[in-house]
Amino acid sequence: MIWEIDDQERVVEGVDAAGRPDPAYAAALGLVRAPFGRRSLAFACDVAIWIVLQLPLWLGAVPLLLKLLSGSVSTYGFVNHPDFVLSVIFASVSAFLSLVFLIVQWVLNGRKGVTAGKSVTGIRTVNVRTLERPGVGAILLRFLIVMAAGIVPAGTAVILASPTFDAGRRGRGWHDKATGVWLVDVRNGLNPYDEKRMRLARKKVKIEPLPERSELPSLATPRDPRAQPEYRPGNRISAGVLGVARPPEELPVIEPAPATMAQPQAPQAQFPQLLTPTPAPNAGVPGPLPAPQPAPQPQSAWQPPALLPPADAPPAPDAPATPAPSPRLAATAMRFELRLDTGDSIRVSEPILLGRNPDAADHPGARPIAVADASRSLSKTHMFVRPVDGGLEVVDWHSTNGSALISNGVEHALPPGVPVQAAEGDRIRLGDRLADVIRI
């Protein structure tokens, strides 16, 4: 049997080929170096707690020990002193509490990057290469370096002040560089121990721009009549036959015949594309009859009174016009849907609420839709979406992990409560989930 051993080394993001950390990568994630003032305050808080734990020793055991050192009591008198047992108890309490305090501080700083003082001042310790926990070994070595510097006069003060003249401007002292740690500010920057936000920040930094969409030829009828003949609906011509009406410039010009008295003319409201009809000859004046023609000629738009339809007859139908698109068809043609990265599609034909378990109490007209999210990066009510002209209007509903609009390969963070319009082809990020805006 052949055993296969996976010897692939872990790929560390944010380091160069030589393994050195890149400050620009940490800045892009949102990590900020800890300010010197709060670093000093954190150290002072830890020292103050340690001093408080020494009070039983100083108040209960040191006075009797000073009597022994000054010669006021002998060794026999020191051991048989009435306060000897109480002094030993006080000294033991201080030693035990101090040991527990140092162990807790050491373990928490190595695994969580925090001590009592750092927790109060909003500072965390991380590994400068991996931006994760530094490890208990590095913290112990860092503490021993600071203690060893006390052997030299003013050595501890110099090594604690070394972060102020760091050439890399990252606030790392000599003891920090020797152990590969870095102190960051979690009040004004990203908390590296927040796994969800750190994972989203790493994804945002290494996200690749979306390929540009190629312009496809449009299948719609162009509005420019010179590009393609414009469709002309059928009209009723003077012969009473439905057909395509000729433009006014193509109609023959008919000169009006002289008449002795004014004759009524046909109304032009129903025939906007015909010229003014020629008045019919006077009925009282005889004239020559027209010669027979082989083909029937279009009759005059005006008819004698005897041939007009009765008053109660229904009016003649108007010329057919291009039917207006049905509102339902128009709404259907402009519908959009959100296609999630899991392959599921959500049709947006009405206002909807997206999240792990949306609450529609603040949006009575919205339909709540629960989105499956194994990583729990979505909030309970994460986003409000409604259809608008030309796309979708999305509103981040004060979610924990935030939302973003990716348009033309550029990601724009959505401010909470501010509506932003997304067009066809855009991509919406909700926590760790991605959804494409697709027109149906």
N, C-alpha and C positions, 0 to 999 in steps of 0.2 A: 504494500500500500504506500502511495506517495502522498505525503502531507504537503499542502500548499500553504505557505506563510505569507500573509499580506504585509510586505515590508515597505509599503508606500508611506512616505512621510506626510505629515499633516501640512496642508498648504495654509500658510499664515497670510492673511490679507493685510495690506498696508505696509509691507516691508520691501526693500529693494533686493537686487540679486545678492548683495553681500549680507543680507539679513538685518540691515539697519532700519529702524522704524522711520516712517515718513511722516513728518509733522503735518504736511498738507492733508494727508488722508485722515488723521485724527481731527483736524479742523473741519474737514468736509462732513464728518459724522456729527459734529456739533459738540465735541469735547473741548473744554476750556480749562486751562491750568488754574490751580488753586492760588488765590492771591496770598502774598506774603503776610499780610496782617492777620488773616484768618488762620493761616498755618501756625503763627506764633500763639494765637489765642487757643487753638486746639491743643498745642503742647502745654500751655499754661493750665488748661483744664485738667489734663491727665496728671500733671505734677501736683495740682491742688488736691485731687482725689487721693493720690498716694500719700500726701502729707496728712490728710485727715485720718487715713488708716494708721498712721504712726502715733496718733495722740495717746492711745492706751499705753504704749511703750514709754513715751516721754512723761506722762503724768503719773504712771504707777510704778515704773521700774527704774527710770533714770535717776530720780532723787536718791534712792538707796544705793545705786551704783556710784554716784558721785561721793557719797560718804565713804565708801570703800576706797575710792581712788584718792581722796583727800586725806585718808588716815584717820578719820573720825571713829571708825569702827574697824576692828580686826577681821580677819577672814572668818574666824570662829563666830565673832559677833554678827558678821554679815549673814552667815548661814542660819544662825539661830535668832535672827531678828524677827520680831512679830510680823513685820510687813513683808518678809521674804517670800512667803507663799503667794501673797497677793501680787507681789511684783512679778513673780514668775508667770502667773496667770495673765496679767496685762501684757507682758512681753510675748507670750505665746499667742494671744489673740491678735496682736499687731502683726506678728510674723505670719500667722495663718492667713489673715485677710490680705496681707500684701502679696503673698504667694498666689492666692486665688485670683487677685486682681491682675497680676502680671500674666498669668496663664490665660485668663479670659481675654485680656487685651491682645495677647500674642495670637491666639487662635482666630479671634474675630478679624483682626487685621490681615491675617494670612488668607482666610477663606472668604470674607465679605468686604475686605478693604476698609474697615471702619473700626475706630476706637470710641471711647466715651467722648473725648474731645472732638474728634472728627465728626461724630454724629451730631453734636450740638452746632458746629460751625458749617456743616454741609460740605464736607470734604471726603473723598474716597481715594484709596490707594489701589492702583492697578499695575499690571505688568505692561511695561512700555511697548513691548513687541506685539503681544496678543491682545492687549486692552481687556484682559480678563483678570481674575484674582491672581495676586502676586505669589501666593504660596507661603506656608509657614516657615520654610527654610530661608527664603529671602528676607522675611521680616526679622527672624532671629539674627541673621548676619548683620542686618542694618542696625539693630539695637546694639549688638556687640561692638560695631564700629564706632557708634556714638559714645559708648561707655569707655572704649579704649582711648578715644581722643582725649578723655579727661585726665589721662596720665600726664600729658603735656600741659603746661600752664596755658590757660585760655584756649585749649584745643577744642573743647566741646562748643564754646561760643563761636569759634571760627567755622567749625564744620556745620553748625546749625545755621550760620549766616551765608554759607556757600551757595544756596539757591539764588541769592540776589545777584550774583555775577555769573550766571549760567550763559555761556556763549550761544547756546541754541535757543535762548529766550523761552524755555519751557518750564523754568522754575525748578530744575533738578539740581540738587546739591551733590557733593562728592559721595556721600553715603547712598544717595539715590542712584547715581550712575554705577556705583560698584555693585549694587544688588539688582539693577535693572527694573526699578519701580518708578512710578510717576504719580503725583498727587493731582487730582482733578477737582474742579468745582461743579457740584451737582445742583447748585441753586441757579446759576446762570447758564448752565450747559446741560448736555445729555448725561444721564446717570448710566454708566456702563454696566451696572448690575441689574438694570431693568431689561430683561431678556427680550420682551416684545418690541420695545422702542429701539433697542440696539439692533435687532434683526431687521426691522424696517429701515433703519438708517443705513445699514450695510447694503441692503437691496437697492436703496435709492442711489447710493454712490456708484454701484457697479451696474446699474441698469443701462442697457444698450438703447440708443435711439431707434425709434421705429423707422422702418424704410419708408421713403417718401412714396405716396400714392401716385401711380401713373395716371395721367389724364386719359380717360376712355372717351371714344366718340359718342356724342349724345344722339339718342334715338328720337328725341322730341322734334316736332315740326318747328323749324326756325321761324321767328317772327318777322325777319326781314323778307319782304316779298320778292326781292331781287335774287335771294338765294334759292328759292323754290316757289313755284306758282302757288299763290294763295288760294285756298279752297273757297269757292263761292257757292253758297247754298242756292237751291232751286228757287225761282221766283215765277210768279204768274205773268206771262206776257199778254199782249193785247189779244192774241187769238184764243186765250182761255186754256192754253196748254202749259203744264208745268215744265220748266226747263231752266237752263242757265241763262240769265239775263245778260245781254250785251252791255258793255260800258256805254255811257252816253255819247262818247265821241264816235262810236261805230254806227249809231242810228242815223238814218237819212234825215236830212233837214227838209221839212215840209213847209212850204210857204202858205200862209193862210189865204184863203180865197176871199175876194171882196164881198161884203154883205151889207145890206141896207139897214139892217137892225141888229142890235147886239143879241147874241144867243148865249144861253147858259153853257158853261164849260164844266167838264168833268172834274170832280175833286182829285187833287194830286196827292193827297195824304197816303192813299193806298198804293200809289205807283211812284215811289220816289226816284226810280231809275229811268223813267220815261220823260220825254220832253213834253211841253205843253201841247195837248191835242188840238188838231185843226177843227175849228167850229163847223158844225154841219150846215149845209146850205139851207137857205130860208125856205120853210115849207110853203109859204104863200107865193113864191116866185118860181114859175116853171123854168126848168133848165134842161140841158141835154143829158140824156142818160149815159152813164159810163159804159164804155165798150166792155164786152165780156172778156175775162182773162182766163187763161188755161188753168191757173192755180188760184186757189182762194187767197185773197189778200187779207191782212189783219184788219179787223173792223175798227172804227173809231172808238176811242175810249168813252165817248158820250153816246148814249142811246136816247131815242125819242121818248117822250113821256109815256106813250102808250105801251112801250116795251119794258118799262121799269117794273121791278117786282113790287107786289103790294106792300103796304106799310107794315103789316103784321108778319111778313116773311122774315126768316132769320137772315142776318147779314152774311155777306159772302166772306168766306174764310180769308184771313190775311195771308200774305206770302209766308211760306215756311221759313223759319229762322233756325240758326244753329241752336240746338237744345243746350241749355245751361247745364253744367255738370251737377249732378245730385250732390247735396251736402254730405250724404252718407258715403258716396263714392269718393268725394274729395277728401273726407276725413280718413277713409281707408287708405287712399294713396299716400298720405303723409304720416302714416303710423310708423312708430319706431319700437324697437325692442332692445333689451339688454341681454347680450350673450355672455354668460359667465365663463370663467376659465375652466369650469368643470364640464362644459358642454350644454348646461341647462340654459334655457331662454326664458326671459320674462317680458311679456308684451306690455307696453306702456300705452294704454288707451285711456287711462284715467289717472288721477293722482294716486301714488302708491308710497308706502313706507317700507324701507328695507332695513334689516337687522336680524339679530339672532331671535328675538321675540318682540317685534315692534308693538308699541302701544299707540293706538290711534285716538287717544283721549284728546290730545291737542290738535288733531286734524280729523274732524268728524267726517269730512268727505273723502278721506284717503283710505285706500285698501291696504291693510298690513300684509306683508309677504315675508315669511321667515326664510332666511338664507342659511344653508348648512355651512358651518365653519368649525372644523375640528381644532384649529389652533386658537379659537376664541379671540381672534383679533377684531371681530366685529362687536360693536356695542349692541345693547338691547334694542335701542332705536338709533340706527346709524345714519340714514340718509332719507331725505324726502325728494321724490322725483315726480314731475308732472310734464305732460306733453305741451309744447308750445310750437309756434310757427317756425319751421326750419330745424327742429331738433327737440331736445329735452332740456328742461330746467332742473338742475340738481342743487340741493342745499344740504350741506353737512350739518347734522342735527347734534352739534356739540359732542361728537364721538370721542372716545378715549384715545384711539390710535390714529384719528384723523382720516381725511380723504384728500384725493388729488385728481386733477384732470390732466391727462396726457394727450396733447395735441401737437401733431407734426413732430413727434419724438421728444418734445419738451414737457416736463412734468411741472404743473403749477399746483401748489397746495391750495385747498379750498378753505377760506376763512369760515369759521363756524357761524351759521345763521345767515350767510350772504348767498343769494341765489346766483348761480353761474350757468350759462347756456352751453350745452354740449351739442355738437353737430355730428352728422353722419361720418363715421370713420374714427371718431375720437375714442379714447379709452379712459375709463373711470376706475380709480383705485379706491377700494373700501377696506381699510386695514391691510390684510394680506391678500385679499381677493381682487381680481381684475375683471372688468366687464366692458365689452365692446358695444358701442352704439351703432346699431344696424337698422337701416330703413327697410321696411317691409314693402 
